């Protein structure tokens, strides 16, 4: 093929690929003829663990997967255990001892596959000491600015109560935990005492046995930083006499402010008294000499003592 012909073919090839890609973005492909392949648990799997990890292969252009679990089987359903939409290709659930079948189909906004062929598995009754609680919410590595939290976990067959521990030191000292209670239900309310990273875990118990501890989920509690302060007086560059009444606008919901006063180089703190924390929107400054230029700024503090963005830096001259 001659070179000049390639110059005609190659742009056309690129254009067709771009067009196909663009069409795919606007027209959702049908997945009706595709199929989900199950990976685990295998057919006829038997387990003494009550927690089962379901896993299947992803389907191209699928947005979610419908997972169904029944007992004892889809041809003679005695109970629908799970019917849930999952964004991932894995899902963990804690079940009671019994016979089960599971299947999965893929879905997007306009189509869905057939369900996969069902697989059977058996959960055998076992000692509570072989089991592990699965945590529900908050999920691992959650961040929140709300100080009240609801910790939830899944029930475990054979348990009559649950021990809940919350700590900020990776449970290194069992005698100094932030929270340590045994509760009959599957949730506890907790109020974060201060900005920090909290780990939490749960163990199931009955009158004679204890399960293993759950995995540790971490939650970061951090109050939002306050809004930026706006200065009121004195005006930037104005000439004023001592004492100078420094004032600024209030920021809603903050307990105090931090005032910075600098010397004429705008970076050296005026004295060891600064920065100073005040709980009002004004401060009487009574230092300095005639002709001296002085700089100042203010930031708001949240309840944890953390500063928001400081105001613009202003200056005034003493006369």
Buried (B, 14 or more C-beta within 10 A) or exposed (E): EEEEEEEEEEEEEEEEEEEEEEEEEEEEBEBEEBBBEBBEBEEEBEBEBBBBEBBBEEBEBBBBBBBBBBBBEBEEEEEEBBEEEBEEBEBEBBBBBBEBBBBBBBBBEEBBBEBBEBBBBBBEEBEBEEBBBBBBEBEEEBEBEEBEBEBBBBBBBBBEEBBBBBBBEEBEEEEEBBBBEEEEEBBBEBEBEEBBEBBBBBBBBEEEBBBEBBEBBBBBBBBEBBBBBEBBBBEEEEEBEEEBEBBBBEBEEBEBBBBBBBBBEEEEEBEEEBBEEBEEBEBEBEBBEEEBBBBBBBBBBBBEEBBBEBBEBBBBBBE
